[in-house]
């Protein structure tokens, strides 16, 4: 047989995974498939407008961690964990803003705490252990840093000069005044 990893997932969260050698024409029993259990703890941050009423959902795993997968974050973003869709119980860093390196574990505080910042741009799986208050994240897809140099030749000496900044088809700033 050929070795294969078969997995059942829903909403990007793996519910069951089994490694076996498969042969053509044979039926395999993967056992019972169950939906992932949603935690009452979620992720909020600048990437979603600090909307505590709609945190990014986290799901329980077998090893004590809860996880939110494929969250798009940039170095300018900050986030923290909240319980019960309110600010009553939130988890963040101790002291100043926590600039967290990928693959490292950090222990958070349950008394609000400071915001957490990542050191890369990309998509991340974010883990939190609600018992130990440990936090870690893994970068699943890194984005390159984006820099934009804009040169405006204002030979007509228009004053004021306005520009529109766009990301694809989305307007980021309309009629922005050029000051320098």
N, C-alpha and C positions, 0 to 999 in steps of 0.2 A: 504494500500500500504506500501511498504518498502521504507524508506528514502534512497536517493542516491544522490551523487554528480556526475554529468555528465560534462565532460570537453572536449573541442576540443583544441588540441595543435599542434604546428608545430615547429620543431627544438628545442624541449624542452621548448618552450614558450607557456603558456596558452593563447589562444585567446578568449575563451568564456567559462564560467562556470555557471552551473545552478543547484540548489538544488531543488529536487522535490521528491514526493512519487510516485514510479512507481508500476504499476500492470502488470502482465503478459498479453500479447496479446493486449496491448493498445499502440497506436502511439502518440508520444509527439512532440510538436513543440518547438524546442530550439531557434527559431528566426534565424536571419542572422548571419552567421559565417564569420569573417573577418580575414585576415592575420595580424600578428603583424607589426607595423610600425618600421622600422629600423632607429635608430638615426645616426646622422653624428658624434657622439662621440663614441669612442671605448676604450678598455683597452689594454695597452701595458706594458710589464715588462720582468723581467729576465726569467719568466716561458715560454716566447715565443721568447726569443732572442732580446727583445727591437725592434722588427720589426714594425716600425711605419707605413709602407706601408700596413701591414696586421694585424691591431688591432683586438682583439676579439670584435665581434659585440655586441652592446647593443640595446635593444628594448624598445619602449615607453610603459608605462602602464597608466592606467586611473587616477592615483593619483599624476601625475607630476614627478614621478621618472622614470628613464630609468634603465634597468637591463640587466646584463649578467649572465647567469646561468651556474652552474656546472663547474666553473673554478677550476682546480686543482692547489693548491698553497702549498708551504712549508714555514716554518719559515725563511728559507734562501732567499725566493723570495721577490722582491720589484716590485711595479707597479705604474702607474699613468694613468690618462685619457688624451686622445688627441682628437682634433677636426679636421675633414677633412683629416685624414691620413698623417698629417705632425706635426712637432714640433712647428709650428707657434703659435698655441694655445694649451697649455697643462695645466692640473689641478693637483696640488699636495699639499702637506702639507706646513704649514708655519714653517719656521725655519729648525731644524734638521729633519732627517728621521722621519716620522710619524709612530709610532708603534701603530696600531689601534686595539682596543679590539672589538670583535664581539658584535653586537646589539647596540653599541654606535654610535651616529651621530657626525660627524666632519665637520667643514666648511673648504673647501679648498680654495686655491688662484688660480687665473687664470693667474698669471704671472710666469708660469713654476712650481714653487713650488718644494718641495722635494719629494722624493719617499715615497710610502706608504708600510708598512710592516704589515703582519698579525701575530697573536700570536699563531696560531694553524696550524697543517698540515691537509689538507683535501680538500674537494670540497666545493666551496663557490658560493653563489649568491651575486653579487656585484651591489650595487645601487648607482646612482648619480642623483642629481637634478640639471639640467643645469641652472635653474633660481636662486636658493638660493646658489648654489655651495656646497650643503650638500652631504656627502658621508656616507654610512654605508654598512656593509656586514653581511651575515648570514652564518654560517657553516651548510651545509646540510649533510655532512658526514665527521666526524673527523677521522683522521688517528693517530695511536699511534706514539710516537717518536721512531725512529729507531736508535739503537746504535749497532755498530759492533766492537767486540774485535777480533783482529787478532794476533795469535802467530805463529811465524815462527821459526822452529828449524833448524838453519843453521849449523849443525854439520860438514858439509863438508867445511865450511868456504868459500863458493863461494863469490867472490867479482868481480864485483858488483852483487848484487842479484836483479832480476827483477820479478815483479808480474803483472798480468792482473786483473783489477777490472771490475766486470760485474754486471749488474742489469738484472736478468733473462738471456735472450739471447743477450742483448745489451752490447757491450763493452764500459765501462766508461773511462778507462785509460788502454792503452796497453804498455807493457814494462816499467812500472813505476819503477823507481829505489828506492830501500829501503835504506833509509839513517839513520834510527835509529832502 
